[in-house]
Amino acid sequence: MAAPPAPRRRPGAVPVAALVGLLVLLALAALAFGRSTPGGLRDQGPVPTVTPPPVPQALWPNLNASPAPVQPATGGGATQPPPQPVPGVTVTGQDITAVDPRTVLAKDPAVTAEERSALDPCSGCEVRTPEFRDLTGDGRLSLITAVITPGSVVLHVYTPDKDRLLPVLRVQVQRTFSAETIGSDLWLYESNSLYVRTSSHYQWDGARLVLLERKDQGLGVLPPTGPDPAQPNAAVKSAAPAFPPTATATATATGAVPSPRAPRPTSPPSAPAVSPEPKR
């Protein structure tokens, strides 16, 4: 009996084992080169060392700090002794609105003799009606007034301390000054000219009102760059010519039109003299 013929392979058919091997190789290749495929994991090399941000480091930390600059007389609570109560003044029930500002000024040792003259009727003198604002930030009202004399204007601020009254600011200002409070801060404004204003910022430091900042501010109007408006003839004088005007310029300025002049006749050039020829 003859053996059955072997199955004949179809042209182009791949064995199953070879196909499986090919798939495994493709999978390994995908893993090996997957970092270069879009959207896949990529190896960026070693991770750089994280450096912390720089921190301040003091030079010569064992040396004592330099003393703070001395503030002007209007502030600098840290460089001045704490204010002393006004002698002979009592704040009944801690109600500062019931205190008479003239009585306070009369008993305050820091008030000058010139200021005291404003307590009595005098020409050019005035004691401003007191204003009451919280300048300490703790709900306590302070008394703000100004003494105006022919020679000076001084602003005074007093703050209650239990049943006593403490002078916490005395500053001389210009006669045309203005003031306002922003929160518990005091601002004073003084005009140096028509175009510049000085602003002074005061704040409570726990003992008194101290000057935090003083700066000049422009008022948004530029000063004139031309001649002085108070001397209107200066421009005319400066524009006057250094030589006398001609008749034509004078007539034009006065509105008259000069009459035309006939041109002078010019004589024809004379012919050169010809000497007669001698007779032969």
LOTI-724179 format. One record per residue (C-alpha): z, x, y; residue in three letters. Coordinates in nm, 4 decimals. Layout:
BEGIN
Z=Z	X=X	Y=Y	rest=ALA .
...
//
This chain:
BEGIN
Z=0.0000	X=0.0000	Y=0.0000	rest=MET .
Z=-0.1026	X=0.1509	Y=0.3314	rest=ALA .
Z=0.1557	X=0.2205	Y=0.6135	rest=ALA .
Z=0.1387	X=-0.0033	Y=0.9216	rest=PRO .
Z=-0.0335	X=0.1642	Y=1.2148	rest=PRO .
Z=0.1902	X=0.3023	Y=1.4977	rest=ALA .
Z=0.2031	X=0.0913	Y=1.8114	rest=PRO .
Z=-0.0403	X=0.2086	Y=2.0647	rest=ARG .
Z=0.0992	X=0.2973	Y=2.4156	rest=ARG .
Z=-0.0568	X=0.1134	Y=2.6993	rest=ARG .
Z=-0.2274	X=0.3330	Y=2.9505	rest=PRO .
Z=0.0082	X=0.4094	Y=3.2454	rest=GLY .
Z=0.3241	X=0.2872	Y=3.0675	rest=ALA .
Z=0.6451	X=0.4911	Y=3.1341	rest=VAL .
Z=0.9119	X=0.5236	Y=2.8713	rest=PRO .
Z=1.2410	X=0.3494	Y=2.9447	rest=VAL .
Z=1.4385	X=0.6739	Y=2.9164	rest=ALA .
Z=1.2137	X=0.8457	Y=3.1668	rest=ALA .
Z=1.2432	X=0.5500	Y=3.4038	rest=LEU .
Z=1.6223	X=0.5559	Y=3.3835	rest=VAL .
Z=1.6245	X=0.9305	Y=3.4447	rest=GLY .
Z=1.4033	X=0.8861	Y=3.7455	rest=LEU .
Z=1.6349	X=0.6237	Y=3.8927	rest=LEU .
Z=1.9353	X=0.8530	Y=3.8449	rest=VAL .
Z=1.7546	X=1.1369	Y=4.0199	rest=LEU .
Z=1.6663	X=0.9069	Y=4.3106	rest=LEU .
Z=2.0280	X=0.7942	Y=4.3408	rest=ALA .
Z=2.1514	X=1.1538	Y=4.3462	rest=LEU .
Z=1.8909	X=1.2443	Y=4.6052	rest=ALA .
Z=1.9989	X=0.9521	Y=4.8217	rest=ALA .
Z=2.3593	X=1.0699	Y=4.8056	rest=LEU .
Z=2.2615	X=1.4276	Y=4.8808	rest=ALA .
Z=2.0349	X=1.3482	Y=5.1737	rest=PHE .
Z=2.1889	X=1.0224	Y=5.2913	rest=GLY .
Z=2.3429	X=1.1857	Y=5.6008	rest=ARG .
Z=1.9974	X=1.2235	Y=5.7519	rest=SER .
Z=1.9010	X=0.8604	Y=5.6973	rest=THR .
Z=1.9431	X=0.6256	Y=5.9978	rest=PRO .
Z=2.2744	X=0.4403	Y=5.9924	rest=GLY .
Z=2.4259	X=0.6589	Y=5.7263	rest=GLY .
Z=2.7192	X=0.8977	Y=5.7356	rest=LEU .
Z=2.6533	X=1.2259	Y=5.9120	rest=ARG .
Z=2.8344	X=1.5530	Y=5.8889	rest=ASP .
Z=2.8997	X=1.6839	Y=6.2415	rest=GLN .
Z=3.0667	X=1.9991	Y=6.1246	rest=GLY .
Z=3.4332	X=2.0958	Y=6.1719	rest=PRO .
Z=3.6473	X=1.8738	Y=6.3953	rest=VAL .
Z=3.7248	X=2.0454	Y=6.7308	rest=PRO .
Z=4.0864	X=2.1164	Y=6.8101	rest=THR .
Z=4.2456	X=1.8565	Y=7.0399	rest=VAL .
Z=4.3762	X=2.0178	Y=7.3613	rest=THR .
Z=4.6548	X=1.8313	Y=7.5460	rest=PRO .
Z=4.6027	X=1.7681	Y=7.9194	rest=PRO .
Z=4.7513	X=2.0247	Y=8.1576	rest=PRO .
Z=5.1007	X=1.9605	Y=8.2900	rest=VAL .
Z=5.2511	X=2.0866	Y=8.6173	rest=PRO .
Z=5.4360	X=2.4122	Y=8.5870	rest=GLN .
Z=5.6451	X=2.5324	Y=8.8766	rest=ALA .
Z=5.6190	X=2.8875	Y=9.0032	rest=LEU .
Z=5.9537	X=3.0656	Y=9.0377	rest=TRP .
Z=6.1499	X=2.7660	Y=8.9024	rest=PRO .
Z=6.4815	X=2.9513	Y=8.9299	rest=ASN .
Z=6.4530	X=2.9834	Y=9.3081	rest=LEU .
Z=6.6048	X=2.7262	Y=9.5376	rest=ASN .
Z=6.3609	X=2.4820	Y=9.6893	rest=ALA .
Z=6.2652	X=2.5347	Y=10.0505	rest=SER .
Z=6.4499	X=2.3101	Y=10.2953	rest=PRO .
Z=6.2656	X=2.0006	Y=10.4077	rest=ALA .
Z=6.1162	X=2.0158	Y=10.7585	rest=PRO .
Z=6.3390	X=1.8751	Y=11.0279	rest=VAL .
Z=6.2251	X=1.5334	Y=11.1433	rest=GLN .
Z=6.2070	X=1.4495	Y=11.5141	rest=PRO .
Z=6.5068	X=1.3019	Y=11.6898	rest=ALA .
Z=6.3798	X=0.9508	Y=11.6168	rest=THR .
Z=6.4257	X=0.9893	Y=11.2409	rest=GLY .
Z=6.5373	X=1.2300	Y=10.9724	rest=GLY .
Z=6.8342	X=1.0458	Y=10.8288	rest=GLY .
Z=6.8814	X=1.3198	Y=10.5662	rest=ALA .
Z=6.9267	X=1.5876	Y=10.8336	rest=THR .
Z=7.1655	X=1.3872	Y=11.0537	rest=GLN .
Z=7.5181	X=1.2662	Y=10.9895	rest=PRO .
Z=7.5505	X=0.9004	Y=10.8957	rest=PRO .
Z=7.5666	X=0.6644	Y=11.1927	rest=PRO .
Z=7.9102	X=0.5735	Y=11.3237	rest=GLN .
Z=8.0050	X=0.2137	Y=11.4032	rest=PRO .
Z=7.9896	X=0.1028	Y=11.7643	rest=VAL .
Z=8.3518	X=0.1077	Y=11.8805	rest=PRO .
Z=8.5016	X=-0.2185	Y=11.9905	rest=GLY .
Z=8.2307	X=-0.4383	Y=11.8336	rest=VAL .
Z=8.3152	X=-0.6709	Y=11.5450	rest=THR .
Z=8.0622	X=-0.8757	Y=11.3502	rest=VAL .
Z=8.2507	X=-1.1956	Y=11.2734	rest=THR .
Z=8.1581	X=-1.3264	Y=10.9301	rest=GLY .
Z=7.8827	X=-1.0611	Y=10.9139	rest=GLN .
Z=7.6741	X=-1.2891	Y=11.1369	rest=ASP .
Z=7.4839	X=-1.0459	Y=11.3538	rest=ILE .
Z=7.3014	X=-1.3258	Y=11.5342	rest=THR .
Z=7.6287	X=-1.4111	Y=11.7099	rest=ALA .
Z=7.6603	X=-1.0612	Y=11.8622	rest=VAL .
Z=7.5870	X=-1.0214	Y=12.2344	rest=ASP .
Z=7.3328	X=-0.7343	Y=12.2706	rest=PRO .
Z=7.4539	X=-0.6490	Y=12.6228	rest=ARG .
Z=7.8068	X=-0.6034	Y=12.4925	rest=THR .
Z=7.6778	X=-0.3788	Y=12.2148	rest=VAL .
Z=7.4766	X=-0.1654	Y=12.4587	rest=LEU .
Z=7.7709	X=-0.1341	Y=12.6952	rest=ALA .
Z=7.9968	X=0.0005	Y=12.4185	rest=LYS .
Z=7.7418	X=0.2193	Y=12.2361	rest=ASP .
Z=7.8173	X=0.5859	Y=12.3269	rest=PRO .
Z=7.4487	X=0.6785	Y=12.2696	rest=ALA .
Z=7.3307	X=0.4550	Y=12.5548	rest=VAL .
Z=7.2600	X=0.6641	Y=12.8640	rest=THR .
Z=7.3774	X=0.5935	Y=13.2183	rest=ALA .
Z=7.0207	X=0.5026	Y=13.3159	rest=GLU .
Z=7.0125	X=0.2414	Y=13.0401	rest=GLU .
Z=7.3491	X=0.1035	Y=13.1440	rest=ARG .
Z=7.2083	X=0.0350	Y=13.4886	rest=SER .
Z=6.9831	X=-0.2262	Y=13.3281	rest=ALA .
Z=7.2894	X=-0.4226	Y=13.2175	rest=LEU .
Z=7.3366	X=-0.5279	Y=13.5789	rest=ASP .
Z=7.0648	X=-0.6951	Y=13.7845	rest=PRO .
Z=6.8310	X=-0.4296	Y=13.9214	rest=CYS .
Z=6.4666	X=-0.4023	Y=14.0217	rest=SER .
Z=6.2419	X=-0.3130	Y=13.7283	rest=GLY .
Z=6.5249	X=-0.3484	Y=13.4724	rest=CYS .
Z=6.5298	X=-0.5687	Y=13.1641	rest=GLU .
Z=6.7130	X=-0.6086	Y=12.8341	rest=VAL .
Z=6.4779	X=-0.7645	Y=12.5827	rest=ARG .
Z=6.5836	X=-1.0791	Y=12.4018	rest=THR .
Z=6.7067	X=-0.9637	Y=12.0579	rest=PRO .
Z=6.4930	X=-1.0074	Y=11.7487	rest=GLU .
Z=6.6490	X=-1.0323	Y=11.4025	rest=PHE .
Z=6.4619	X=-0.8944	Y=11.1000	rest=ARG .
Z=6.5545	X=-0.7649	Y=10.7539	rest=ASP .
Z=6.4888	X=-0.3909	Y=10.7863	rest=LEU .
Z=6.7207	X=-0.2783	Y=10.5047	rest=THR .
Z=6.5491	X=-0.4687	Y=10.2227	rest=GLY .
Z=6.8737	X=-0.6252	Y=10.0970	rest=ASP .
Z=6.8668	X=-0.9461	Y=10.2977	rest=GLY .
Z=7.0812	X=-0.8196	Y=10.5877	rest=ARG .
Z=6.9403	X=-0.8969	Y=10.9301	rest=LEU .
Z=6.9197	X=-0.6195	Y=11.1881	rest=SER .
Z=6.9338	X=-0.6599	Y=11.5652	rest=LEU .
Z=6.6346	X=-0.5203	Y=11.7557	rest=ILE .
Z=6.6320	X=-0.4937	Y=12.1350	rest=THR .
Z=6.4820	X=-0.2760	Y=12.4073	rest=ALA .
Z=6.6265	X=-0.1511	Y=12.7368	rest=VAL .
Z=6.3703	X=-0.1229	Y=13.0151	rest=ILE .
Z=6.4444	X=0.0753	Y=13.3308	rest=THR .
Z=6.2165	X=0.2071	Y=13.6082	rest=PRO .
Z=6.2218	X=0.5484	Y=13.4402	rest=GLY .
Z=6.2222	X=0.4836	Y=13.0637	rest=SER .
Z=6.2047	X=0.2281	Y=12.7843	rest=VAL .
Z=6.4328	X=0.2716	Y=12.4818	rest=VAL .
Z=6.4244	X=0.0703	Y=12.1589	rest=LEU .
Z=6.7570	X=0.0117	Y=11.9768	rest=HIS .
Z=6.8185	X=-0.1197	Y=11.6242	rest=VAL .
Z=7.1639	X=-0.2137	Y=11.4892	rest=TYR .
Z=7.2578	X=-0.3153	Y=11.1344	rest=THR .
Z=7.5849	X=-0.4780	Y=11.0202	rest=PRO .
Z=7.8119	X=-0.2989	Y=10.7735	rest=ASP .
Z=8.0735	X=-0.5509	Y=10.6675	rest=LYS .
Z=8.2412	X=-0.6407	Y=10.9972	rest=ASP .
Z=8.1132	X=-0.3338	Y=11.1851	rest=ARG .
Z=7.7854	X=-0.2613	Y=11.3610	rest=LEU .
Z=7.5895	X=0.0584	Y=11.2951	rest=LEU .
Z=7.3228	X=0.2021	Y=11.5304	rest=PRO .
Z=7.0402	X=0.2929	Y=11.2927	rest=VAL .
Z=6.7574	X=0.3726	Y=11.5374	rest=LEU .
Z=6.7221	X=0.4782	Y=11.9000	rest=ARG .
Z=6.3750	X=0.5833	Y=12.0174	rest=VAL .
Z=6.2139	X=0.6139	Y=12.3585	rest=GLN .
Z=5.8750	X=0.4428	Y=12.3839	rest=VAL .
Z=5.6076	X=0.3808	Y=12.6408	rest=GLN .
Z=5.6348	X=0.0864	Y=12.8757	rest=ARG .
Z=5.3298	X=-0.0826	Y=12.7197	rest=THR .
Z=5.4523	X=-0.0449	Y=12.3598	rest=PHE .
Z=5.4271	X=-0.3169	Y=12.0974	rest=SER .
Z=5.6117	X=-0.3562	Y=11.7670	rest=ALA .
Z=5.5954	X=-0.5472	Y=11.4427	rest=GLU .
Z=5.7561	X=-0.5563	Y=11.1000	rest=THR .
Z=5.5660	X=-0.5457	Y=10.7712	rest=ILE .
Z=5.8061	X=-0.6430	Y=10.4973	rest=GLY .
Z=6.1173	X=-0.4396	Y=10.5741	rest=SER .
Z=5.9222	X=-0.1644	Y=10.7573	rest=ASP .
Z=5.9096	X=-0.1277	Y=11.1347	rest=LEU .
Z=5.5877	X=-0.0295	Y=11.3122	rest=TRP .
Z=5.5657	X=0.0799	Y=11.6776	rest=LEU .
Z=5.2366	X=0.1051	Y=11.8652	rest=TYR .
Z=5.1764	X=0.2992	Y=12.1874	rest=GLU .
Z=4.8473	X=0.3293	Y=12.3732	rest=SER .
Z=4.7648	X=0.6840	Y=12.4782	rest=ASN .
Z=4.4440	X=0.5749	Y=12.6509	rest=SER .
Z=4.1908	X=0.2949	Y=12.6497	rest=LEU .
Z=4.0496	X=0.4265	Y=12.3235	rest=TYR .
Z=4.3398	X=0.5771	Y=12.1208	rest=VAL .
Z=4.6621	X=0.4194	Y=11.9951	rest=ARG .
Z=4.9571	X=0.5960	Y=11.8293	rest=THR .
Z=5.1300	X=0.4137	Y=11.5431	rest=SER .
Z=5.4782	X=0.5098	Y=11.4188	rest=SER .
Z=5.6035	X=0.3886	Y=11.0805	rest=HIS .
Z=5.9803	X=0.3607	Y=11.0218	rest=TYR .
Z=6.1545	X=0.2783	Y=10.6945	rest=GLN .
Z=6.5120	X=0.2354	Y=10.5762	rest=TRP .
Z=6.6448	X=0.5340	Y=10.3761	rest=ASP .
Z=6.9860	X=0.3914	Y=10.2882	rest=GLY .
Z=7.1601	X=0.5111	Y=10.6047	rest=ALA .
Z=6.9190	X=0.4618	Y=10.8959	rest=ARG .
Z=6.5565	X=0.3986	Y=10.9887	rest=LEU .
Z=6.3576	X=0.7208	Y=10.9554	rest=VAL .
Z=6.0100	X=0.8080	Y=11.0743	rest=LEU .
Z=5.7709	X=0.8237	Y=10.7799	rest=LEU .
Z=5.4392	X=0.8698	Y=10.9567	rest=GLU .
Z=5.2952	X=0.8964	Y=11.3046	rest=ARG .
Z=4.9205	X=0.9020	Y=11.3597	rest=LYS .
Z=4.6571	X=0.8311	Y=11.6210	rest=ASP .
Z=4.4091	X=0.5513	Y=11.5640	rest=GLN .
Z=4.0836	X=0.4763	Y=11.7422	rest=GLY .
Z=4.0496	X=0.1299	Y=11.8893	rest=LEU .
Z=3.6846	X=0.0986	Y=11.7858	rest=GLY .
Z=3.5471	X=0.1592	Y=12.1388	rest=VAL .
Z=3.3828	X=0.4888	Y=12.2177	rest=LEU .
Z=3.4560	X=0.6507	Y=12.5546	rest=PRO .
Z=3.1650	X=0.6687	Y=12.7979	rest=PRO .
Z=2.9570	X=0.9825	Y=12.7835	rest=THR .
Z=2.7912	X=0.9429	Y=13.1263	rest=GLY .
Z=2.9298	X=1.0185	Y=13.4732	rest=PRO .
Z=3.2684	X=0.8952	Y=13.5808	rest=ASP .
Z=3.2352	X=0.5204	Y=13.6604	rest=PRO .
Z=3.4951	X=0.5650	Y=13.9351	rest=ALA .
Z=3.2462	X=0.7802	Y=14.1269	rest=GLN .
Z=2.9168	X=0.5855	Y=14.1344	rest=PRO .
Z=2.7616	X=0.8233	Y=14.3891	rest=ASN .
Z=2.8035	X=1.1237	Y=14.1603	rest=ALA .
Z=2.4869	X=1.0406	Y=13.9656	rest=ALA .
Z=2.2901	X=0.9880	Y=14.2842	rest=VAL .
Z=2.4071	X=1.3163	Y=14.4314	rest=LYS .
Z=2.3365	X=1.5069	Y=14.1160	rest=SER .
Z=1.9881	X=1.3549	Y=14.0938	rest=ALA .
Z=1.8948	X=1.4385	Y=14.4561	rest=ALA .
Z=1.6240	X=1.7068	Y=14.4769	rest=PRO .
Z=1.7162	X=2.0423	Y=14.6187	rest=ALA .
Z=1.4065	X=2.0440	Y=14.8474	rest=PHE .
Z=1.3005	X=1.7903	Y=15.1181	rest=PRO .
Z=1.0718	X=1.5113	Y=14.9951	rest=PRO .
Z=0.7047	X=1.5158	Y=15.0853	rest=THR .
Z=0.5498	X=1.2569	Y=15.3096	rest=ALA .
Z=0.3862	X=1.0889	Y=15.0114	rest=THR .
Z=0.7124	X=1.0652	Y=14.8216	rest=ALA .
Z=0.8919	X=0.9333	Y=15.1330	rest=THR .
Z=0.6310	X=0.6676	Y=15.1918	rest=ALA .
Z=0.6364	X=0.5616	Y=14.8284	rest=THR .
Z=1.0177	X=0.5342	Y=14.8287	rest=ALA .
Z=1.0143	X=0.3170	Y=15.1455	rest=THR .
Z=0.7385	X=0.0927	Y=15.0136	rest=GLY .
Z=0.4710	X=0.2089	Y=15.2622	rest=ALA .
Z=0.1356	X=0.3178	Y=15.1350	rest=VAL .
Z=0.0056	X=0.6284	Y=15.3107	rest=PRO .
Z=-0.3392	X=0.5962	Y=15.4712	rest=SER .
Z=-0.6034	X=0.8096	Y=15.3117	rest=PRO .
Z=-0.7151	X=1.1062	Y=15.5094	rest=ARG .
Z=-1.0789	X=1.2100	Y=15.5424	rest=ALA .
Z=-1.1463	X=1.5385	Y=15.3745	rest=PRO .
Z=-1.2022	X=1.8255	Y=15.6072	rest=ARG .
Z=-1.5715	X=1.9302	Y=15.6357	rest=PRO .
Z=-1.6411	X=2.2521	Y=15.4718	rest=THR .
Z=-1.8957	X=2.4829	Y=15.6355	rest=SER .
Z=-2.1759	X=2.6061	Y=15.4120	rest=PRO .
Z=-2.1581	X=2.9671	Y=15.3203	rest=PRO .
Z=-2.3282	X=3.1847	Y=15.5768	rest=SER .
Z=-2.6431	X=3.3659	Y=15.4663	rest=ALA .
Z=-2.6284	X=3.7412	Y=15.4692	rest=PRO .
Z=-2.7802	X=3.9010	Y=15.7776	rest=ALA .
Z=-3.1348	X=4.0444	Y=15.7226	rest=VAL .
Z=-3.2366	X=4.3357	Y=15.9335	rest=SER .
Z=-3.6049	X=4.3346	Y=16.0484	rest=PRO .
Z=-3.8383	X=4.5861	Y=15.8958	rest=GLU .
Z=-3.9403	X=4.8671	Y=16.1183	rest=PRO .
Z=-4.2979	X=4.8545	Y=16.2484	rest=LYS .
Z=-4.5370	X=5.1086	Y=16.1153	rest=ARG .
//
